[in-house]
Amino acid sequence: MYIYNIEYNHEVLPVEKMSEDHFAVYGHDGVLFLVCKEDNEGASHWFEEGKDNETQLTSELGVLIEHSDLCDSFDHEA
């Protein structure tokens, strides 16, 4: 597992890469487990683990993760 920091809302949040498409984001409110899924058009969508809708928060965190070195060899699964 790999841990990397991202900056979100003027806070530094540790992110742990759990697998190729699962990430744990550690914030002051607890841990948010994110899953990245790719749709049939190739676009990435970020969900809280166990939920089936993308929120503004999961989308914004996902974009930051995608632009970090956590996803250098990112291989999404639909």
Secondary structure, 3 states (H helix, E strand, C coil): CEEEEEEECCEEEEEEECCCCEEEEEECCEEEEEEEEECCCCCEEEEECCCCCCCHHHHHHHHHHHCCHHHCCCCCCC
